[in-house]
Amino acid sequence: MRDTPRVGAAAPGRPTLSRETLSSQIRDHLLVEIAEGRIAVGARLRELKVAQELGTSQTPVREAFRELAALGLLETQSHTGTRVREVGERDLRDAVPVRAALEGLAGRLAAPRLRGAGEALAEALTLMEEAAERGDRLALASGSTHFHRAVVRGAGNDSLLRAWNALGIEVMTIVSLLSSTMPLADVAAHHRPIYDALVAGDGERAESVLADHVAQYLPSLHATPADRTHGGA
């Protein structure tokens, strides 16, 4: 990695979502580097080197590596260490119908709980709309992930949240938005019907619009991190 910004230093003009831990900041930074192909598929990552480049200790880097491995982006082998795993189009496409089912269920469960109390969703919507105005796809992807995670958390079902996290939503969202030709304002606007259904407490409507929304990822999942590294679209 070259010209790596130190963790915690926001890019000029880019709003940042609140982070729960330093390891989450490192995870998100590495996620973008991998998704955009700046860290190549098969590249070996060393905790000490990443920690030095980001100006932090190895402990949060180690935790970030664990989280990225859980997302399926890194793999650790006894003789070769930690490397970036190839994530193919099929991996991402296979996850879409599963995600649609999980988020549809989450919407149905969350609607009664979020009725009239969608502050976290409203915050994420604002972040997405502002990112769209700036033409910032990465910030929009971050806002979208924040929005969908708030929906799933709103369902109040830990098993559902764990299953959703296991799909690697950040990877799917960033890859989709980096390769999509849809205007960013439209991407942000597509979240509004979800918000409206949830704050109205309409579980049936929330389930339907969430499932349809997630299905829109399929056409854009043609440029994966591996594709970019190998010169694909």
C-alpha positions in Angstrom: 0.0 0.0 0.0 1.3 3.4 -0.9 0.4 6.9 0.3 -1.8 5.4 3.0 -3.6 8.0 5.1 -3.2 7.6 8.9 -6.3 6.1 10.5 -8.6 8.8 11.9 -7.6 11.4 9.3 -10.7 12.3 7.3 -10.4 13.1 3.6 -11.0 16.8 2.9 -14.7 17.4 2.4 -15.8 13.9 3.3 -18.1 13.4 6.3 -17.2 10.3 8.4 -19.6 7.9 10.0 -19.1 7.3 13.7 -16.8 4.3 14.3 -17.2 1.9 17.2 -13.6 0.8 17.4 -10.2 1.5 15.9 -10.2 -1.9 14.3 -13.4 -1.0 12.5 -11.6 2.0 10.9 -8.7 -0.2 9.8 -11.1 -2.8 8.5 -13.0 -0.2 6.4 -9.8 1.3 5.1 -8.5 -2.1 4.0 -11.9 -3.0 2.6 -11.8 0.0 0.2 -8.2 -0.7 -0.8 -9.1 -4.3 -1.7 -12.4 -3.4 -3.4 -10.7 -0.8 -5.6 -7.8 -3.1 -6.4 -5.1 -1.1 -4.8 -4.3 -4.1 -2.7 -4.1 -7.0 -5.2 -5.7 -10.4 -5.0 -3.1 -12.8 -3.5 -1.2 -10.0 -1.9 0.3 -10.9 1.5 -0.6 -8.6 4.4 1.6 -8.2 7.4 0.2 -6.9 10.7 3.3 -4.9 11.6 3.6 -3.3 8.2 0.0 -2.2 8.1 0.2 -1.0 11.7 3.2 1.1 10.8 1.6 2.6 7.7 -1.5 3.5 9.6 0.3 4.8 12.7 -1.3 2.3 15.2 -0.5 -0.8 17.2 -0.8 -4.3 15.9 -3.7 -5.3 18.1 -6.5 -3.4 16.2 -4.9 -4.5 12.9 -5.1 -8.1 14.0 -8.7 -7.7 14.9 -9.4 -6.0 11.5 -7.7 -9.0 9.8 -10.1 -11.3 11.7 -13.1 -9.3 10.6 -12.0 -9.3 7.0 -11.4 -13.0 7.1 -14.9 -13.5 8.5 -16.2 -11.5 5.4 -14.3 -13.8 3.2 -11.8 -11.3 1.9 -8.7 -12.6 3.7 -7.4 -16.1 4.3 -4.6 -17.2 6.7 -2.5 -20.3 6.0 0.2 -21.6 8.3 3.0 -21.4 5.7 2.1 -18.3 3.7 0.5 -16.0 6.3 -2.4 -13.7 5.6 -3.4 -13.0 2.0 -6.2 -11.3 0.0 -8.6 -14.0 -1.1 -10.1 -13.9 -4.6 -13.8 -12.9 -4.4 -15.5 -13.9 -7.6 -18.7 -12.7 -9.2 -20.4 -16.0 -8.3 -19.7 -15.5 -4.6 -21.3 -12.1 -4.6 -24.3 -13.1 -6.9 -25.0 -16.1 -4.7 -25.3 -13.9 -1.7 -27.9 -11.6 -3.2 -31.0 -13.8 -2.8 -29.9 -14.8 0.7 -29.5 -11.1 1.6 -32.9 -10.2 0.1 -34.6 -12.9 2.2 -32.8 -11.8 5.4 -33.4 -8.1 4.9 -37.0 -8.7 3.9 -37.5 -10.5 7.2 -35.6 -7.8 9.1 -37.9 -5.2 7.6 -41.0 -7.0 8.7 -39.7 -7.5 12.2 -38.2 -4.0 12.5 -41.2 -2.0 11.3 -43.2 -2.2 14.5 -40.1 -1.4 16.6 -39.0 1.5 14.4 -42.4 3.1 13.9 -41.9 6.9 14.5 -38.3 6.3 15.7 -36.1 6.1 12.6 -33.3 8.5 13.7 -30.5 6.2 12.7 -32.1 5.6 9.3 -32.7 9.3 8.8 -29.0 10.0 9.6 -27.8 7.4 7.0 -30.2 8.8 4.4 -28.8 12.3 4.9 -25.2 10.9 4.6 -26.1 9.2 1.3 -27.8 12.2 -0.1 -24.9 14.4 0.7 -22.5 11.9 -0.7 -24.5 11.7 -3.9 -24.4 15.5 -4.3 -20.5 15.3 -4.0 -20.3 12.4 -6.4 -18.6 10.4 -3.6 -19.4 6.7 -4.3 -17.4 5.4 -1.3 -19.1 7.6 1.1 -22.4 6.6 -0.4 -21.5 2.9 0.0 -20.6 3.6 3.6 -24.0 5.3 4.2 -25.9 2.5 2.5 -24.2 -0.1 4.7 -25.0 2.0 7.7 -28.6 2.3 6.7 -29.1 -1.5 6.1 -27.3 -2.4 9.2 -29.6 -0.1 11.2 -32.6 -2.0 9.6 -31.3 -5.4 10.6 -30.4 -4.3 14.1 -33.8 -2.8 14.4 -35.3 -6.2 14.0 -33.9 -7.1 17.4 -32.9 -10.6 16.4 -29.2 -11.4 17.1 -29.3 -14.6 15.0 -30.5 -12.6 12.0 -27.8 -10.0 12.5 -25.1 -12.6 12.6 -26.3 -14.2 9.4 -26.5 -10.8 7.7 -23.0 -9.9 8.8 -21.6 -13.2 7.5 -22.6 -12.2 3.9 -20.0 -9.5 3.7 -22.4 -6.6 3.0 -19.7 -4.0 2.8 -18.0 -5.9 0.0 -21.2 -6.3 -2.0 -22.2 -2.7 -1.5 -18.8 -1.2 -2.5 -18.3 -3.4 -5.5 -21.8 -2.7 -6.7 -21.6 1.1 -6.4 -18.1 1.3 -7.9 -19.3 -0.6 -11.0 -22.8 0.7 -11.3 -23.8 3.3 -13.9 -26.9 4.3 -11.9 -26.9 8.1 -11.0 -25.8 8.4 -7.4 -28.9 10.5 -6.6 -31.1 7.6 -7.7 -29.1 5.2 -5.5 -29.8 7.4 -2.5 -33.4 8.0 -3.4 -34.1 4.2 -3.6 -33.7 4.0 0.1 -36.5 6.5 0.8 -39.4 4.1 0.3 -37.7 1.7 2.7 -37.4 4.4 5.3 -41.0 5.5 4.8 -42.4 2.0 5.2 -40.3 1.4 8.4 -41.2 4.6 10.2 -44.8 4.1 9.3 -44.7 0.7 11.0 -45.7 -1.1 7.8 -44.0 -4.5 8.0 -45.5 -6.0 4.9 -44.5 -3.0 2.8 -41.0 -2.9 4.3 -40.4 -6.5 3.6 -41.4 -6.1 -0.1 -39.4 -2.9 -0.8 -36.3 -4.2 0.9 -36.3 -7.5 -1.0 -36.8 -5.6 -4.3 -34.1 -3.1 -3.4 -31.5 -5.8 -2.7 -32.3 -7.6 -5.9 -31.2 -4.5 -7.8 -27.6 -5.4 -6.9 -27.5 -8.4 -9.3 -27.0 -6.5 -12.6 -24.1 -4.5 -11.2 -22.1 -7.4 -9.7 -19.9 -7.8 -12.8 -16.8 -6.1 -11.6 -15.3 -7.8 -8.5 -12.1 -7.0 -6.7 -10.5 -9.8 -8.6 -11.8 -8.5 -11.9 -10.2 -5.1 -11.2 -6.9 -6.6 -10.3 -6.9 -8.7 -13.5 -7.9 -5.7 -15.7 -11.6 -6.5 -15.9 -14.5 -4.1 -16.2 
